[in-house]
Amino acid sequence: MDKAQAQILFSKYTNDQCSEEEIILLETFLDSYQGKDFDKSEVLKIQNSKDKVWKNILTAIETPPVQRKPNFFTSYTFYAVAASFLLFFSATFFLLTNNAAPDVETIVIAEQPILIGSDKALLTLENGETISLEKGKSFESKNANSNGESLVYQENDNKEKEVVYNYLTIPRGGQFFVQLSDGTKVWLNSESKLKFPVTFNSGQSRQVELVYGEAYFAVSSSKNHNGAHFNVITNKQNIEVLGTEFNIKAYQDEESIYTTLIEGKIEFQFKNNIQVLKPNEQIVLNLENEKTTSQLVAVQHEIAWKDGIFSFKGKNLKEIMKVLSRWYDVEVVFENKSIEHLSFKGVLGKEQSIEEILVAIKSASLINSYQIKNKTIYLK
């Protein structure tokens, strides 16, 4: 697709006329300019012309990219970054075509400002000692080391030794990456907790427990470990894999566990129910009635959180605010209960401030106004 065709699709997108296929085409076009920066401040200067916005996009994608420090959570899947810019421009157009900024109530931020989430975790060692992991703090033991942004355990060949466990707890407003001793990589979302062996016994089943929360697993193949399978235990269910990538969401305040296969093959086990998932398939275990359902999903929306993106396709406002409350470590109060189930389709960046997120949601006419008092958001 050339730039002229992309401009047509961009115009359709801003008027909410794009089909899913056309959105993918537009995202693919932007994907070819991975790593380029879009200057939001320049976009905000635009008063009435979509053509000017398009020129701004072209200028941005034709500018040499800014080099950024590599980070496990900022290696963006660019489809999502592109979509976030599309959403931003759409929100901008909404404001311009209404000839006014949104009528937002005065924001009151008192003693505790609302901060954007960051890489941080609490590591509980086998002796009960708790170590705070965060940017600027390093940690090293005989088995692991951390630069404050990730935690890496050393590979080993543990033969028939006592298995001891560590715990990695991610608080609200946090996220973290850990590489286990077998080479398995795990990305942990806000308000999550993982139990795992410091070392795995060679040839024996490798087992970890997602105590609660959300985690993305890239499992080291069983071929590299004498055929030893990898198991992830969560509340009531077990996932067995040979070597694959998948996502599990098992929050304590949600009524279901969501397991999504990205690539490879996993076996879902719950009581007498055993199912083998295929890529792009998600199985949902309802914890109240203990029934399971499976469906095909767009996996990029399910795992966007890992790449620094909020993907809210088809989510209602109550679900969205639950996600935001974990990342920004805030409480949310719906003063108008009728808006809880309004749907929002959008993609936003996790590095945006909570105010930017709320303005985008308001521009979609989901809320009339909001207030922030200390660390509580009131929606009306």
C-alpha positions in Angstrom: 0.0 0.0 0.0 1.4 3.4 -0.9 1.0 6.7 1.0 -1.9 7.9 -1.0 -3.9 4.8 -0.2 -2.8 4.9 3.4 -4.1 8.5 3.6 -7.5 7.5 2.4 -7.7 4.7 5.0 -6.5 7.2 7.7 -9.3 9.5 6.8 -11.8 6.6 7.0 -10.4 5.6 10.4 -10.8 9.0 11.9 -14.4 8.9 10.8 -14.9 5.5 12.2 -15.5 4.0 8.8 -12.6 1.5 8.6 -13.3 -2.3 8.6 -11.0 -4.6 10.7 -9.2 -5.5 7.5 -8.5 -1.9 6.6 -7.3 -1.1 10.1 -4.8 -4.0 9.8 -3.6 -2.6 6.4 -3.1 0.8 7.9 -1.2 -0.6 10.9 0.9 -2.6 8.5 1.8 0.5 6.6 2.9 2.3 9.8 4.7 -0.9 10.9 7.1 -0.4 8.0 8.3 2.8 9.8 9.0 1.0 13.1 10.9 3.1 15.6 10.0 6.5 14.3 8.7 9.2 16.7 5.4 11.0 16.4 5.4 14.5 17.9 2.2 14.9 19.8 2.9 18.6 20.6 2.9 19.3 16.9 -0.4 17.5 16.4 -2.1 19.5 19.1 -1.3 22.7 17.2 -3.5 21.6 14.4 -6.8 23.4 14.4 -9.0 22.0 11.6 -7.2 20.0 8.9 -6.8 16.2 8.7 -4.5 16.8 5.8 -2.1 18.6 8.2 -2.2 15.7 10.6 -1.4 13.3 7.8 1.6 15.5 6.8 2.7 15.4 10.4 2.6 11.6 10.3 4.6 11.5 7.1 7.2 13.9 8.5 7.5 11.8 11.7 7.9 8.5 9.9 10.5 10.0 7.6 12.6 11.4 10.4 15.6 9.2 11.6 14.5 7.3 14.7 15.7 8.2 18.2 17.8 5.5 19.7 16.4 4.2 23.0 17.9 2.0 25.7 16.6 -1.6 25.2 14.1 -2.7 27.8 12.1 -5.9 28.1 8.9 -3.8 28.4 9.6 -1.3 25.7 10.3 -3.6 22.7 7.0 -2.5 21.4 5.0 -4.7 19.0 4.6 -1.9 16.5 1.1 -2.7 15.4 0.0 -1.6 18.9 2.1 1.6 18.8 0.7 2.5 15.4 -2.8 1.9 16.7 -2.1 4.1 19.7 -1.2 6.9 17.5 -4.3 6.4 15.4 -6.4 6.5 18.5 -4.6 9.7 19.6 -5.2 11.4 16.3 -8.8 10.2 16.4 -9.3 11.8 19.8 -7.6 15.0 18.5 -10.1 15.1 15.6 -13.0 14.6 18.0 -11.9 17.7 19.9 -11.3 19.8 16.8 -14.6 18.9 15.2 -16.3 19.9 18.3 -14.4 23.2 18.3 -13.6 23.0 22.0 -11.5 21.2 24.6 -13.4 18.6 26.7 -15.3 20.1 29.6 -13.4 18.3 32.3 -13.9 19.2 36.0 -11.0 20.6 38.0 -8.4 17.9 38.7 -7.4 17.9 42.3 -4.1 16.0 42.9 -3.2 16.3 46.6 -0.5 14.8 48.7 0.1 11.7 46.6 0.5 12.3 42.8 -0.5 9.4 40.5 2.6 8.0 39.0 3.0 5.9 35.8 3.8 2.3 36.6 7.4 1.1 36.4 9.7 -2.0 36.7 9.6 -3.0 40.3 9.1 -6.2 42.4 9.7 -7.9 45.7 11.8 -11.0 45.7 11.3 -13.4 48.6 14.3 -15.7 49.0 14.3 -19.3 50.2 15.3 -18.1 53.7 12.4 -15.7 53.9 14.5 -12.6 53.3 12.7 -10.0 51.1 14.6 -8.0 48.5 13.2 -4.8 46.8 14.0 -4.8 43.1 13.7 -1.5 41.2 15.5 0.7 38.8 18.8 2.0 40.2 19.2 -1.0 42.7 21.3 -4.0 41.9 21.1 -7.4 43.5 23.3 -10.5 43.3 23.3 -13.9 44.9 24.9 -17.2 44.2 21.9 -18.1 42.0 20.6 -14.9 40.5 21.3 -11.3 39.7 19.2 -8.2 39.0 19.9 -4.8 37.5 16.7 -3.5 39.0 14.7 -3.9 35.8 15.0 -7.7 35.4 16.0 -10.8 37.3 18.0 -13.6 35.8 18.7 -17.0 37.4 21.8 -18.9 36.4 21.5 -22.1 34.4 22.3 -25.2 36.3 22.3 -29.0 36.2 20.7 -29.8 39.5 20.5 -33.6 40.0 18.2 -34.9 42.7 18.7 -32.0 45.1 16.1 -30.5 47.3 14.0 -28.0 45.4 13.8 -24.6 47.1 11.5 -21.8 46.0 11.6 -18.1 45.5 8.6 -15.8 45.1 8.5 -12.7 42.9 5.7 -10.3 43.8 4.7 -7.5 41.5 2.9 -4.7 43.3 0.2 -2.4 41.9 2.0 0.1 39.7 4.7 -2.4 38.8 5.8 -4.9 36.2 8.9 -7.2 36.0 10.8 -9.7 33.9 12.4 -12.8 35.2 14.4 -15.5 33.4 14.3 -18.8 35.3 17.3 -21.1 35.6 16.1 -23.3 32.7 16.0 -20.3 30.4 12.2 -19.9 30.5 11.3 -16.2 30.3 8.4 -14.7 32.2 6.9 -11.3 32.0 4.7 -10.4 35.0 2.0 -7.7 35.0 0.9 -5.5 37.8 -0.4 -7.1 41.0 1.0 -10.5 40.2 2.9 -13.2 42.2 5.0 -16.1 40.9 6.4 -19.1 42.9 9.3 -20.9 41.2 12.2 -23.1 42.0 15.7 -21.6 42.3 16.9 -24.5 40.3 15.1 -27.4 38.5 16.0 -31.0 38.9 17.4 -32.3 35.6 15.0 -34.5 33.7 12.1 -33.9 36.1 9.0 -31.9 35.4 9.6 -28.2 35.7 6.8 -26.7 37.7 6.0 -23.1 38.7 2.9 -21.5 40.2 1.2 -18.3 39.2 -0.3 -17.5 42.6 -2.3 -14.7 41.2 -2.1 -12.0 38.5 -1.0 -12.1 34.9 2.1 -13.6 33.2 3.4 -14.2 29.7 5.6 -17.3 29.4 8.2 -18.1 26.8 9.1 -21.6 27.8 12.4 -23.2 27.1 11.8 -26.3 25.0 11.7 -29.7 26.7 14.2 -30.8 24.1 16.8 -28.8 26.0 15.9 -30.4 29.3 15.9 -34.2 28.7 12.2 -34.1 27.7 11.1 -32.5 31.0 7.7 -30.9 30.6 6.9 -27.4 32.0 3.8 -26.9 34.1 2.2 -23.7 35.3 -0.3 -24.2 38.2 -2.9 -21.5 38.9 -6.1 -21.6 41.0 -7.8 -24.9 40.1 -6.1 -25.4 36.7 -2.8 -26.8 35.4 -1.1 -25.9 32.1 1.4 -28.4 30.7 3.7 -27.4 27.9 6.7 -28.8 26.0 8.0 -25.4 24.8 5.8 -22.6 23.7 4.5 -19.1 24.4 1.3 -18.3 26.2 -0.4 -15.9 28.5 -2.4 -16.5 31.7 -4.5 -14.0 33.4 -5.7 -15.1 36.9 -6.5 -12.1 39.0 -8.0 -12.6 42.4 -10.7 -10.0 41.8 -11.9 -11.6 38.5 -14.3 -14.5 38.2 -12.5 -16.2 35.4 -9.0 -17.4 34.4 -8.0 -16.7 30.8 -5.3 -18.8 29.1 -4.2 -17.7 25.6 -1.9 -19.7 23.4 0.4 -17.6 21.2 2.5 -20.3 19.5 3.2 -24.0 20.0 0.9 -26.3 21.9 -0.3 -26.5 25.5 -2.6 -28.8 27.4 -5.2 -27.4 29.7 -6.1 -29.5 32.7 -9.0 -28.9 35.1 -10.4 -31.8 37.1 -11.4 -34.4 34.4 -11.4 -31.7 31.6 -8.3 -31.9 29.4 -8.1 -29.8 26.3 -5.2 -29.1 23.8 -5.1 -25.5 22.7 -4.0 -24.3 19.3 -2.3 -21.0 18.5 -4.7 -18.0 18.8 -7.1 -20.0 21.0 -8.1 -18.9 24.4 -9.8 -21.0 27.1 -11.8 -19.4 29.9 -12.4 -21.1 33.2 -15.3 -19.6 35.1 -14.4 -20.0 38.8 -17.9 -19.7 40.0 -19.6 -22.4 38.0 -16.4 -24.2 37.0 -17.3 -24.3 33.4 -14.9 -23.7 30.5 -15.4 -22.1 27.1 -12.9 -21.7 24.3 -12.6 -19.2 21.5 -10.3 -17.8 18.9 -8.9 -14.4 19.8 -6.7 -11.7 18.3 -3.7 -12.5 20.5 -2.0 -9.2 19.9 -4.8 -7.6 22.0 -4.4 -10.1 24.8 -0.6 -9.7 25.2 -0.3 -6.0 24.3 0.3 -5.2 28.0 3.7 -7.0 27.8 4.8 -4.5 25.1 3.8 -1.4 26.9 0.3 -1.1 25.5 -3.2 -0.9 26.8 -5.5 -2.7 24.2 -9.1 -2.1 25.1 -10.9 -3.6 22.2 -14.4 -4.5 23.1 -13.8 -3.8 26.9 -16.3 -2.0 29.0 -15.4 0.9 31.2 -15.5 -1.2 34.4 -13.0 -3.7 33.0 -10.8 -0.8 31.6 -10.7 1.0 34.9 -9.8 -2.2 36.7 -6.7 -2.5 34.4 -5.8 1.1 34.9 -6.2 0.9 38.7 -3.5 -1.8 38.8 -1.0 0.1 36.6 -1.4 3.5 38.1 -2.1 2.2 41.7 -5.3 4.1 42.1 -8.9 3.4 43.3 -11.8 4.1 41.0 -15.3 5.2 42.0 -18.1 5.2 39.5 -20.4 8.0 40.7 -22.6 7.2 37.7 -23.1 3.4 37.7 -24.8 3.5 34.3 -21.5 4.1 32.5 -19.8 1.0 33.9 -20.9 -1.2 30.9 -20.2 1.2 28.1 -17.8 -0.2 25.6 -14.5 1.4 24.5 -12.4 0.4 21.5 -9.0 1.9 21.7 -5.2 1.3 22.1 -3.2 3.5 24.4 0.4 3.6 25.7 1.2 2.6 29.3 3.8 5.4 29.4 1.0 8.0 29.1 -0.2 9.8 32.3 -3.5 8.9 33.8 -4.8 12.3 32.8 -4.0 11.6 29.1 -5.8 8.3 29.4 -8.9 9.9 31.0 -9.1 12.7 28.4 -9.0 10.0 25.6 -11.8 8.1 27.3 -13.8 11.3 27.8 -13.3 12.3 24.2 -15.0 9.0 23.2 -18.1 10.3 25.2 -18.0 7.5 27.8 -17.8 9.8 30.7 -19.1 13.3 31.3 -16.4 14.4 33.7 -13.9 13.1 36.2 -12.1 14.2 39.3 -8.8 13.0 40.9 -8.5 13.4 44.6 -5.3 12.0 46.1 -5.1 8.5 44.5 -8.8 8.1 43.8 -10.5 8.7 40.5 -14.2 9.7 40.5 -16.1 9.1 37.2 -19.4 10.8 36.3 
